[in-house]
Amino acid sequence: MGISRELLEVIACPKCKGVLVYNESENILICEVCKVYYEVKEDIPILLAEEAKPLELNA
């Protein structure tokens, strides 16, 4: 199912309030400014700053 376009338009990185990019194949939201990603579990983005994972570990 994935994340709705409406949701993607309004959510932001909890750390910097920047744009998040949805990587559908990995099912993650990426903040290129903070160099972190947030997991999406059961179509629900886990947007807690303490749950952010370093981007280089997922590459």
C-alpha positions as CSV (number, residue, x, y, z in Angstrom):
1,M,0.0,0.0,0.0
2,G,2.7,2.5,1.0
3,I,2.5,6.1,2.3
4,S,-0.1,8.4,0.8
5,R,1.0,11.4,-1.3
6,E,-1.0,13.7,1.1
7,L,1.0,12.5,4.1
8,L,4.4,12.8,2.2
9,E,3.5,16.4,1.4
10,V,3.1,17.4,5.0
11,I,5.6,15.4,7.1
12,A,9.0,16.7,7.9
13,C,12.2,15.6,9.6
14,P,11.7,15.8,13.3
15,K,15.3,17.0,13.8
16,C,15.7,19.8,11.2
17,K,12.1,20.2,9.9
18,G,13.4,19.5,6.4
19,V,12.0,17.5,3.5
20,L,11.9,13.7,3.8
21,V,12.3,11.6,0.7
22,Y,10.5,8.3,0.6
23,N,12.5,5.3,-0.6
24,E,9.7,2.9,-1.5
25,S,12.0,-0.1,-2.2
26,E,13.6,0.2,1.3
27,N,10.4,1.5,2.9
28,I,12.3,4.3,4.6
29,L,12.1,8.1,4.8
30,I,15.4,9.8,4.2
31,C,16.6,13.2,5.5
32,E,19.5,14.2,3.3
33,V,20.3,17.2,5.5
34,C,20.7,15.2,8.7
35,K,22.0,12.1,6.9
36,V,19.6,9.8,8.7
37,Y,16.6,7.7,7.8
38,Y,13.4,6.7,9.5
39,E,11.7,3.4,9.1
40,V,8.1,2.9,8.0
41,K,6.4,0.0,9.7
42,E,3.0,-1.2,8.6
43,D,2.6,2.0,6.5
44,I,3.3,4.2,9.5
45,P,6.4,6.4,9.5
46,I,8.3,6.2,12.8
47,L,9.2,9.9,13.0
48,L,10.9,10.1,16.4
49,A,14.2,11.8,16.5
50,E,15.7,9.1,18.8
51,E,14.6,6.4,16.2
52,A,16.6,8.0,13.4
53,K,19.3,5.8,11.9
54,P,22.5,6.9,10.2
55,L,22.1,6.9,6.5
56,E,25.4,5.3,5.7
57,L,24.5,2.1,7.6
58,N,21.5,1.5,5.2
59,A,23.5,2.1,2.0
